[in-house]
Amino acid sequence: MRRIVRIFSIMSLFAFGLTAAAFGQERTGDIDGTVNDQNTAAVAGAEIEVRPESISGSGEN
């Protein structure tokens, strides 16, 4: 009986660990930097567009 309880406890801790790791992933982030021209001067009001890569891995966006 103790062996069953021990195995159940270990499996429960393992499952909890996997769940905690999954919640550690974030789907948002920040991009911070400066856009420079060819003379390394900062470009005022520059905007960038960030596009996600294809999730399927085919390379098509």
Phi and psi restraints in degrees (range 20) as a CNS / XPLOR table:
assign (resid 1 and name C) (resid 2 and name N)
       (resid 2 and name CA) (resid 2 and name C) 1.0 -65.6 20.0 2
assign (resid 2 and name N) (resid 2 and name CA)
       (resid 2 and name C) (resid 3 and name N) 1.0 -34.4 20.0 2
assign (resid 2 and name C) (resid 3 and name N)
       (resid 3 and name CA) (resid 3 and name C) 1.0 -65.3 20.0 2
assign (resid 3 and name N) (resid 3 and name CA)
       (resid 3 and name C) (resid 4 and name N) 1.0 -40.7 20.0 2
assign (resid 3 and name C) (resid 4 and name N)
       (resid 4 and name CA) (resid 4 and name C) 1.0 -63.4 20.0 2
assign (resid 4 and name N) (resid 4 and name CA)
       (resid 4 and name C) (resid 5 and name N) 1.0 -42.9 20.0 2
assign (resid 4 and name C) (resid 5 and name N)
       (resid 5 and name CA) (resid 5 and name C) 1.0 -63.9 20.0 2
assign (resid 5 and name N) (resid 5 and name CA)
       (resid 5 and name C) (resid 6 and name N) 1.0 -41.3 20.0 2
assign (resid 5 and name C) (resid 6 and name N)
       (resid 6 and name CA) (resid 6 and name C) 1.0 -64.3 20.0 2
assign (resid 6 and name N) (resid 6 and name CA)
       (resid 6 and name C) (resid 7 and name N) 1.0 -46.2 20.0 2
assign (resid 6 and name C) (resid 7 and name N)
       (resid 7 and name CA) (resid 7 and name C) 1.0 -63.3 20.0 2
assign (resid 7 and name N) (resid 7 and name CA)
       (resid 7 and name C) (resid 8 and name N) 1.0 -43.4 20.0 2
assign (resid 7 and name C) (resid 8 and name N)
       (resid 8 and name CA) (resid 8 and name C) 1.0 -61.3 20.0 2
assign (resid 8 and name N) (resid 8 and name CA)
       (resid 8 and name C) (resid 9 and name N) 1.0 -41.2 20.0 2
assign (resid 8 and name C) (resid 9 and name N)
       (resid 9 and name CA) (resid 9 and name C) 1.0 -64.2 20.0 2
assign (resid 9 and name N) (resid 9 and name CA)
       (resid 9 and name C) (resid 10 and name N) 1.0 -43.4 20.0 2
assign (resid 9 and name C) (resid 10 and name N)
       (resid 10 and name CA) (resid 10 and name C) 1.0 -65.2 20.0 2
assign (resid 10 and name N) (resid 10 and name CA)
       (resid 10 and name C) (resid 11 and name N) 1.0 -42.9 20.0 2
assign (resid 10 and name C) (resid 11 and name N)
       (resid 11 and name CA) (resid 11 and name C) 1.0 -64.6 20.0 2
assign (resid 11 and name N) (resid 11 and name CA)
       (resid 11 and name C) (resid 12 and name N) 1.0 -38.3 20.0 2
assign (resid 11 and name C) (resid 12 and name N)
       (resid 12 and name CA) (resid 12 and name C) 1.0 -64.6 20.0 2
assign (resid 12 and name N) (resid 12 and name CA)
       (resid 12 and name C) (resid 13 and name N) 1.0 -43.8 20.0 2
assign (resid 12 and name C) (resid 13 and name N)
       (resid 13 and name CA) (resid 13 and name C) 1.0 -64.3 20.0 2
assign (resid 13 and name N) (resid 13 and name CA)
       (resid 13 and name C) (resid 14 and name N) 1.0 -39.0 20.0 2
assign (resid 13 and name C) (resid 14 and name N)
       (resid 14 and name CA) (resid 14 and name C) 1.0 -63.2 20.0 2
assign (resid 14 and name N) (resid 14 and name CA)
       (resid 14 and name C) (resid 15 and name N) 1.0 -46.2 20.0 2
assign (resid 14 and name C) (resid 15 and name N)
       (resid 15 and name CA) (resid 15 and name C) 1.0 -63.4 20.0 2
assign (resid 15 and name N) (resid 15 and name CA)
       (resid 15 and name C) (resid 16 and name N) 1.0 -40.7 20.0 2
assign (resid 15 and name C) (resid 16 and name N)
       (resid 16 and name CA) (resid 16 and name C) 1.0 -63.6 20.0 2
assign (resid 16 and name N) (resid 16 and name CA)
       (resid 16 and name C) (resid 17 and name N) 1.0 -40.0 20.0 2
assign (resid 16 and name C) (resid 17 and name N)
       (resid 17 and name CA) (resid 17 and name C) 1.0 -62.7 20.0 2
assign (resid 17 and name N) (resid 17 and name CA)
       (resid 17 and name C) (resid 18 and name N) 1.0 -40.7 20.0 2
assign (resid 17 and name C) (resid 18 and name N)
       (resid 18 and name CA) (resid 18 and name C) 1.0 -66.0 20.0 2
assign (resid 18 and name N) (resid 18 and name CA)
       (resid 18 and name C) (resid 19 and name N) 1.0 -39.1 20.0 2
assign (resid 18 and name C) (resid 19 and name N)
       (resid 19 and name CA) (resid 19 and name C) 1.0 -65.5 20.0 2
assign (resid 19 and name N) (resid 19 and name CA)
       (resid 19 and name C) (resid 20 and name N) 1.0 -43.2 20.0 2
assign (resid 19 and name C) (resid 20 and name N)
       (resid 20 and name CA) (resid 20 and name C) 1.0 -63.8 20.0 2
assign (resid 20 and name N) (resid 20 and name CA)
       (resid 20 and name C) (resid 21 and name N) 1.0 -38.0 20.0 2
assign (resid 20 and name C) (resid 21 and name N)
       (resid 21 and name CA) (resid 21 and name C) 1.0 -66.5 20.0 2
assign (resid 21 and name N) (resid 21 and name CA)
       (resid 21 and name C) (resid 22 and name N) 1.0 -36.3 20.0 2
assign (resid 21 and name C) (resid 22 and name N)
       (resid 22 and name CA) (resid 22 and name C) 1.0 -66.8 20.0 2
assign (resid 22 and name N) (resid 22 and name CA)
       (resid 22 and name C) (resid 23 and name N) 1.0 -34.9 20.0 2
assign (resid 22 and name C) (resid 23 and name N)
       (resid 23 and name CA) (resid 23 and name C) 1.0 -76.8 20.0 2
assign (resid 23 and name N) (resid 23 and name CA)
       (resid 23 and name C) (resid 24 and name N) 1.0 -10.3 20.0 2
assign (resid 23 and name C) (resid 24 and name N)
       (resid 24 and name CA) (resid 24 and name C) 1.0 -78.7 20.0 2
assign (resid 24 and name N) (resid 24 and name CA)
       (resid 24 and name C) (resid 25 and name N) 1.0 -7.9 20.0 2
assign (resid 24 and name C) (resid 25 and name N)
       (resid 25 and name CA) (resid 25 and name C) 1.0 -86.7 20.0 2
assign (resid 25 and name N) (resid 25 and name CA)
       (resid 25 and name C) (resid 26 and name N) 1.0 137.3 20.0 2
assign (resid 25 and name C) (resid 26 and name N)
       (resid 26 and name CA) (resid 26 and name C) 1.0 -110.6 20.0 2
assign (resid 26 and name N) (resid 26 and name CA)
       (resid 26 and name C) (resid 27 and name N) 1.0 149.7 20.0 2
assign (resid 26 and name C) (resid 27 and name N)
       (resid 27 and name CA) (resid 27 and name C) 1.0 -107.9 20.0 2
assign (resid 27 and name N) (resid 27 and name CA)
       (resid 27 and name C) (resid 28 and name N) 1.0 3.6 20.0 2
assign (resid 27 and name C) (resid 28 and name N)
       (resid 28 and name CA) (resid 28 and name C) 1.0 -126.2 20.0 2
assign (resid 28 and name N) (resid 28 and name CA)
       (resid 28 and name C) (resid 29 and name N) 1.0 164.5 20.0 2
assign (resid 28 and name C) (resid 29 and name N)
       (resid 29 and name CA) (resid 29 and name C) 1.0 -165.4 20.0 2
assign (resid 29 and name N) (resid 29 and name CA)
       (resid 29 and name C) (resid 30 and name N) 1.0 -179.4 20.0 2
assign (resid 29 and name C) (resid 30 and name N)
       (resid 30 and name CA) (resid 30 and name C) 1.0 -123.1 20.0 2
assign (resid 30 and name N) (resid 30 and name CA)
       (resid 30 and name C) (resid 31 and name N) 1.0 146.8 20.0 2
assign (resid 30 and name C) (resid 31 and name N)
       (resid 31 and name CA) (resid 31 and name C) 1.0 -122.6 20.0 2
assign (resid 31 and name N) (resid 31 and name CA)
       (resid 31 and name C) (resid 32 and name N) 1.0 126.8 20.0 2
assign (resid 31 and name C) (resid 32 and name N)
       (resid 32 and name CA) (resid 32 and name C) 1.0 -133.6 20.0 2
assign (resid 32 and name N) (resid 32 and name CA)
       (resid 32 and name C) (resid 33 and name N) 1.0 134.7 20.0 2
assign (resid 32 and name C) (resid 33 and name N)
       (resid 33 and name CA) (resid 33 and name C) 1.0 172.5 20.0 2
assign (resid 33 and name N) (resid 33 and name CA)
       (resid 33 and name C) (resid 34 and name N) 1.0 -171.9 20.0 2
assign (resid 33 and name C) (resid 34 and name N)
       (resid 34 and name CA) (resid 34 and name C) 1.0 -125.9 20.0 2
assign (resid 34 and name N) (resid 34 and name CA)
       (resid 34 and name C) (resid 35 and name N) 1.0 135.9 20.0 2
assign (resid 34 and name C) (resid 35 and name N)
       (resid 35 and name CA) (resid 35 and name C) 1.0 -92.2 20.0 2
assign (resid 35 and name N) (resid 35 and name CA)
       (resid 35 and name C) (resid 36 and name N) 1.0 126.8 20.0 2
assign (resid 35 and name C) (resid 36 and name N)
       (resid 36 and name CA) (resid 36 and name C) 1.0 -116.6 20.0 2
assign (resid 36 and name N) (resid 36 and name CA)
       (resid 36 and name C) (resid 37 and name N) 1.0 148.1 20.0 2
assign (resid 36 and name C) (resid 37 and name N)
       (resid 37 and name CA) (resid 37 and name C) 1.0 -85.0 20.0 2
assign (resid 37 and name N) (resid 37 and name CA)
       (resid 37 and name C) (resid 38 and name N) 1.0 -173.4 20.0 2
assign (resid 37 and name C) (resid 38 and name N)
       (resid 38 and name CA) (resid 38 and name C) 1.0 -63.8 20.0 2
assign (resid 38 and name N) (resid 38 and name CA)
       (resid 38 and name C) (resid 39 and name N) 1.0 -22.6 20.0 2
assign (resid 38 and name C) (resid 39 and name N)
       (resid 39 and name CA) (resid 39 and name C) 1.0 -94.6 20.0 2
assign (resid 39 and name N) (resid 39 and name CA)
       (resid 39 and name C) (resid 40 and name N) 1.0 13.5 20.0 2
assign (resid 39 and name C) (resid 40 and name N)
       (resid 40 and name CA) (resid 40 and name C) 1.0 64.3 20.0 2
assign (resid 40 and name N) (resid 40 and name CA)
       (resid 40 and name C) (resid 41 and name N) 1.0 19.1 20.0 2
assign (resid 40 and name C) (resid 41 and name N)
       (resid 41 and name CA) (resid 41 and name C) 1.0 -84.9 20.0 2
assign (resid 41 and name N) (resid 41 and name CA)
       (resid 41 and name C) (resid 42 and name N) 1.0 141.3 20.0 2
assign (resid 41 and name C) (resid 42 and name N)
       (resid 42 and name CA) (resid 42 and name C) 1.0 -65.6 20.0 2
assign (resid 42 and name N) (resid 42 and name CA)
       (resid 42 and name C) (resid 43 and name N) 1.0 139.4 20.0 2
assign (resid 42 and name C) (resid 43 and name N)
       (resid 43 and name CA) (resid 43 and name C) 1.0 -97.4 20.0 2
assign (resid 43 and name N) (resid 43 and name CA)
       (resid 43 and name C) (resid 44 and name N) 1.0 112.5 20.0 2
assign (resid 43 and name C) (resid 44 and name N)
       (resid 44 and name CA) (resid 44 and name C) 1.0 -71.4 20.0 2
assign (resid 44 and name N) (resid 44 and name CA)
       (resid 44 and name C) (resid 45 and name N) 1.0 136.4 20.0 2
assign (resid 44 and name C) (resid 45 and name N)
       (resid 45 and name CA) (resid 45 and name C) 1.0 72.6 20.0 2
assign (resid 45 and name N) (resid 45 and name CA)
       (resid 45 and name C) (resid 46 and name N) 1.0 13.8 20.0 2
assign (resid 45 and name C) (resid 46 and name N)
       (resid 46 and name CA) (resid 46 and name C) 1.0 -67.1 20.0 2
assign (resid 46 and name N) (resid 46 and name CA)
       (resid 46 and name C) (resid 47 and name N) 1.0 143.1 20.0 2
assign (resid 46 and name C) (resid 47 and name N)
       (resid 47 and name CA) (resid 47 and name C) 1.0 -123.9 20.0 2
assign (resid 47 and name N) (resid 47 and name CA)
       (resid 47 and name C) (resid 48 and name N) 1.0 146.0 20.0 2
assign (resid 47 and name C) (resid 48 and name N)
       (resid 48 and name CA) (resid 48 and name C) 1.0 -122.3 20.0 2
assign (resid 48 and name N) (resid 48 and name CA)
       (resid 48 and name C) (resid 49 and name N) 1.0 157.1 20.0 2
assign (resid 48 and name C) (resid 49 and name N)
       (resid 49 and name CA) (resid 49 and name C) 1.0 -121.8 20.0 2
assign (resid 49 and name N) (resid 49 and name CA)
       (resid 49 and name C) (resid 50 and name N) 1.0 128.2 20.0 2
assign (resid 49 and name C) (resid 50 and name N)
       (resid 50 and name CA) (resid 50 and name C) 1.0 -109.4 20.0 2
assign (resid 50 and name N) (resid 50 and name CA)
       (resid 50 and name C) (resid 51 and name N) 1.0 125.9 20.0 2
assign (resid 50 and name C) (resid 51 and name N)
       (resid 51 and name CA) (resid 51 and name C) 1.0 -116.2 20.0 2
assign (resid 51 and name N) (resid 51 and name CA)
       (resid 51 and name C) (resid 52 and name N) 1.0 139.2 20.0 2
assign (resid 51 and name C) (resid 52 and name N)
       (resid 52 and name CA) (resid 52 and name C) 1.0 -72.0 20.0 2
assign (resid 52 and name N) (resid 52 and name CA)
       (resid 52 and name C) (resid 53 and name N) 1.0 149.3 20.0 2
assign (resid 52 and name C) (resid 53 and name N)
       (resid 53 and name CA) (resid 53 and name C) 1.0 -74.5 20.0 2
assign (resid 53 and name N) (resid 53 and name CA)
       (resid 53 and name C) (resid 54 and name N) 1.0 161.0 20.0 2
assign (resid 53 and name C) (resid 54 and name N)
       (resid 54 and name CA) (resid 54 and name C) 1.0 -63.7 20.0 2
assign (resid 54 and name N) (resid 54 and name CA)
       (resid 54 and name C) (resid 55 and name N) 1.0 131.3 20.0 2
assign (resid 54 and name C) (resid 55 and name N)
       (resid 55 and name CA) (resid 55 and name C) 1.0 -71.3 20.0 2
assign (resid 55 and name N) (resid 55 and name CA)
       (resid 55 and name C) (resid 56 and name N) 1.0 -31.7 20.0 2
assign (resid 55 and name C) (resid 56 and name N)
       (resid 56 and name CA) (resid 56 and name C) 1.0 -73.0 20.0 2
assign (resid 56 and name N) (resid 56 and name CA)
       (resid 56 and name C) (resid 57 and name N) 1.0 -15.3 20.0 2
assign (resid 56 and name C) (resid 57 and name N)
       (resid 57 and name CA) (resid 57 and name C) 1.0 84.3 20.0 2
assign (resid 57 and name N) (resid 57 and name CA)
       (resid 57 and name C) (resid 58 and name N) 1.0 7.7 20.0 2
assign (resid 57 and name C) (resid 58 and name N)
       (resid 58 and name CA) (resid 58 and name C) 1.0 -78.6 20.0 2
assign (resid 58 and name N) (resid 58 and name CA)
       (resid 58 and name C) (resid 59 and name N) 1.0 -14.3 20.0 2
assign (resid 58 and name C) (resid 59 and name N)
       (resid 59 and name CA) (resid 59 and name C) 1.0 85.8 20.0 2
assign (resid 59 and name N) (resid 59 and name CA)
       (resid 59 and name C) (resid 60 and name N) 1.0 -2.6 20.0 2
assign (resid 59 and name C) (resid 60 and name N)
       (resid 60 and name CA) (resid 60 and name C) 1.0 -92.7 20.0 2
assign (resid 60 and name N) (resid 60 and name CA)
       (resid 60 and name C) (resid 61 and name N) 1.0 133.2 20.0 2
